[in-house]
Amino acid sequence: MNPILHQNLFLVKEHVGMFKAANNYDIYNPESNEMIMTCREEKLGFFTKMLRFTDYRTMTPFHIEIKSTKGEPILSVKRGVTFFRSKVEVFDEKERLIGLFKQQLFSVGGKFNILDKEERQICTLQGKWTGWDFKFLKDKVELAAVSKKWAGIGKELFTSADNYVLKIDEKVNAEDPTRLLILAAVMCIDMVLKE
């Protein structure tokens, strides 16, 4: 696992765009304001791009790659076409499956089960329907939290760009692969629940 994931605080900034099909983000260390990772959705087919501008956008497939600013792969997140609930796969830097997310139907605010590669539950990502606060919970203990960072009224009204703060609790070991799944889940919140 890349040592960049050992830190506990990340700022995820979505790229500004009025008419954009792809989802692209930059990930910063909020303490130093240094960009540390990029997150790009570069492998979009023509029909997927077209459907992103329709009411079917939440059903479209995606393939997001997170890399260091030097271009080193860190992880990738993939989902095929979906109709009722999302099943998202997460791969490490060597394209090995490390886990997946399964969206729960009829959850208020949005809920994902976060599973390892053998589909054993690691934790749950749960949100509030009234806002943009999500928590990663394991046996009612919070492992991490995601909240929306307001970027100013002009940016919020005229674009679809959002900023998020991810805080991983210190009790999650620096080498724990759960950190990869937590970072990947932040992208799923935006693309599956909030688009």
Backbone torsions as a table, in degrees:
resi	resn	phi	psi	omega
1	MET	NA	137.2	-179.3
2	ASN	-63.0	132.2	-178.4
3	PRO	-60.8	-16.3	179.0
4	ILE	-62.6	-23.1	-179.9
5	LEU	-83.4	0.1	178.9
6	HIS	-74.6	-20.4	179.7
7	GLN	-74.5	163.8	-172.7
8	ASN	-107.8	-7.1	-175.8
9	LEU	-129.6	129.5	-179.1
10	PHE	-135.8	143.0	173.0
11	LEU	-114.1	120.8	-178.7
12	VAL	-105.5	118.8	-179.7
13	LYS	-112.3	120.9	176.9
14	GLU	-78.4	141.8	177.9
15	HIS	-68.2	139.2	179.3
16	VAL	-73.5	139.6	176.7
17	GLY	-175.7	128.9	178.7
18	MET	-75.9	-46.1	-178.5
19	PHE	-123.6	89.2	-177.7
20	LYS	-130.7	138.3	178.0
21	ALA	-93.3	-41.8	-177.4
22	ALA	-85.3	149.6	175.5
23	ASN	-102.0	121.7	-179.4
24	ASN	-131.2	140.2	-176.8
25	TYR	-137.5	155.6	168.0
26	ASP	-117.9	141.5	-178.3
27	ILE	-115.9	127.4	-173.8
28	TYR	-116.3	156.4	163.7
29	ASN	-85.4	109.7	-174.4
30	PRO	-66.4	-20.0	-179.6
31	GLU	-76.4	-35.8	-179.6
32	SER	-105.3	-9.1	-176.4
33	ASN	60.3	26.4	179.3
34	GLU	-96.3	132.2	175.4
35	MET	-71.4	128.4	-175.7
36	ILE	-117.2	-20.9	179.4
37	MET	-148.0	156.8	172.7
38	THR	-119.6	151.8	-179.9
39	CYS	-133.9	114.1	-173.4
40	ARG	-129.7	145.8	174.2
41	GLU	-113.8	87.1	-172.4
42	GLU	-98.8	-19.4	-173.5
43	LYS	-99.4	60.3	180.0
44	LEU	-99.4	129.5	175.8
45	GLY	-79.2	165.4	-177.8
46	PHE	-58.7	-47.7	-176.8
47	PHE	-68.4	-35.7	176.2
48	THR	-62.6	-43.7	178.2
49	LYS	-58.9	-42.7	-179.1
50	MET	-65.7	-42.2	-178.8
51	LEU	-69.0	-22.2	178.9
52	ARG	-64.5	-18.1	179.7
53	PHE	-99.5	15.6	-179.9
54	THR	-121.3	-178.4	175.9
55	ASP	-70.1	-8.9	-178.8
56	TYR	-90.9	7.5	-174.5
57	ARG	-58.4	-33.8	-178.8
58	THR	-73.5	-10.6	179.3
59	MET	-97.0	-8.2	-174.3
60	THR	-74.5	152.3	176.8
61	PRO	-72.2	159.6	171.9
62	PHE	-145.5	157.5	176.9
63	HIS	-144.3	102.8	-177.1
64	ILE	-105.9	135.5	177.2
65	GLU	-117.0	127.3	176.4
66	ILE	-105.7	126.7	-178.0
67	LYS	-132.2	159.7	171.7
68	SER	-70.5	167.2	179.1
69	THR	-66.1	-15.2	175.8
70	LYS	-88.2	-0.6	178.4
71	GLY	91.4	6.1	178.9
72	GLU	-75.4	129.8	178.6
73	PRO	-64.6	139.1	177.1
74	ILE	-115.4	-47.0	175.5
75	LEU	-166.2	165.6	174.1
76	SER	-137.3	151.7	-176.2
77	VAL	-127.6	126.7	-175.7
78	LYS	-132.3	143.0	172.7
79	ARG	-143.8	140.5	174.3
80	GLY	-86.6	-169.7	176.8
81	VAL	-63.3	139.5	-179.4
82	THR	-131.6	151.2	179.0
83	PHE	-117.6	-47.1	-176.1
84	PHE	-112.1	-49.3	178.6
85	ARG	-140.3	147.9	-175.6
86	SER	-83.6	142.7	168.1
87	LYS	-125.5	114.2	-172.7
88	VAL	-115.9	133.4	178.9
89	GLU	-102.9	143.9	-179.9
90	VAL	-121.7	131.5	-177.8
91	PHE	-120.7	146.6	178.4
92	ASP	-80.1	-171.7	-175.7
93	GLU	-64.8	-18.3	178.9
94	LYS	-103.5	17.3	179.0
95	GLU	62.9	29.8	173.5
96	ARG	-93.8	135.9	178.0
97	LEU	-63.5	125.5	177.9
98	ILE	-114.3	-16.0	179.3
99	GLY	174.1	180.0	178.4
100	LEU	-152.5	165.9	177.9
101	PHE	-120.3	138.2	173.5
102	LYS	-122.6	122.3	-179.7
103	GLN	-75.5	136.3	176.9
104	GLN	-89.4	133.9	177.1
105	LEU	-72.4	149.0	172.8
106	PHE	58.7	32.7	175.4
107	SER	-94.1	137.7	-179.8
108	VAL	-78.0	118.5	178.9
109	GLY	91.1	-14.2	179.9
110	GLY	101.3	134.3	-179.0
111	LYS	-150.0	135.1	175.6
112	PHE	-124.4	140.2	166.3
113	ASN	-90.6	128.9	179.2
114	ILE	-101.7	119.4	-171.9
115	LEU	-118.6	153.4	172.5
116	ASP	-81.0	-176.5	-174.8
117	LYS	-66.8	-20.7	175.4
118	GLU	-89.8	8.1	179.4
119	GLU	66.2	30.1	171.3
120	ARG	-90.6	136.6	-176.1
121	GLN	-70.4	129.3	176.8
122	ILE	-96.3	-47.4	179.1
123	CYS	-162.9	-178.7	179.5
124	THR	-124.8	138.8	172.7
125	LEU	-101.3	120.9	-175.5
126	GLN	-131.7	137.3	-178.7
127	GLY	-120.4	171.7	175.4
128	LYS	-104.1	138.0	-179.0
129	TRP	-71.8	-18.0	-177.0
130	THR	-85.6	-9.9	-176.0
131	GLY	-162.7	-153.8	-174.7
132	TRP	-121.4	53.9	176.2
133	ASP	-119.1	124.2	-179.9
134	PHE	-128.1	144.4	-179.9
135	LYS	-128.1	142.9	172.8
136	PHE	-97.9	116.2	-174.0
137	LEU	-120.2	137.9	172.5
138	LYS	-131.0	114.6	-176.9
139	ASP	52.2	44.1	178.3
140	LYS	68.1	9.9	176.6
141	VAL	-101.9	130.9	-178.0
142	GLU	-80.0	121.5	176.9
143	LEU	-91.8	-32.4	-178.1
144	ALA	-163.4	163.7	178.4
145	ALA	-141.7	147.8	177.1
146	VAL	-125.6	134.1	175.5
147	SER	-137.7	157.2	-179.5
148	LYS	-86.0	134.6	176.4
149	LYS	-102.6	117.7	-177.5
150	TRP	-64.3	133.2	-174.2
151	ALA	-109.3	9.5	180.0
152	GLY	108.3	144.1	-172.6
153	ILE	-63.1	-39.7	-179.5
154	GLY	-62.7	-45.2	-179.0
155	LYS	-67.0	-40.2	-178.1
156	GLU	-69.3	-37.2	-175.6
157	LEU	-76.9	-35.9	-169.6
158	PHE	-106.8	1.4	176.3
159	THR	-138.5	173.0	176.2
160	SER	-102.4	16.0	-175.9
161	ALA	-80.5	139.9	178.4
162	ASP	-132.4	158.1	172.8
163	ASN	-121.0	141.4	-178.6
164	TYR	-131.6	146.4	174.7
165	VAL	-112.9	125.0	176.5
166	LEU	-108.4	124.6	176.7
167	LYS	-121.5	115.3	178.2
168	ILE	-95.3	131.0	-178.6
169	ASP	-66.4	147.7	-178.4
170	GLU	-64.1	-19.5	-179.9
171	LYS	-71.0	-13.6	175.8
172	VAL	-84.2	112.2	-176.1
173	ASN	-54.2	144.4	-176.9
174	ALA	-58.9	-29.2	-179.2
175	GLU	-99.7	5.1	-178.3
176	ASP	-70.7	123.8	179.5
177	PRO	-62.8	-12.7	175.2
178	THR	-57.8	-29.5	178.6
179	ARG	-60.4	-40.5	177.2
180	LEU	-62.2	-43.3	-179.1
181	LEU	-67.5	-37.1	178.6
182	ILE	-65.0	-46.5	178.7
183	LEU	-61.8	-42.8	178.9
184	ALA	-62.6	-37.1	-178.2
185	ALA	-64.2	-30.4	178.3
186	VAL	-59.2	-40.2	178.1
187	MET	-66.4	-35.3	179.6
188	CYS	-69.6	-34.5	176.8
189	ILE	-56.7	-48.4	-176.2
190	ASP	-69.0	-45.8	-172.8
191	MET	-80.6	-30.3	-176.3
192	VAL	-97.6	-42.8	-172.9
193	LEU	-98.3	-30.5	-169.9
194	LYS	-111.2	-4.3	-179.0
195	GLU	-68.5	NA	NA
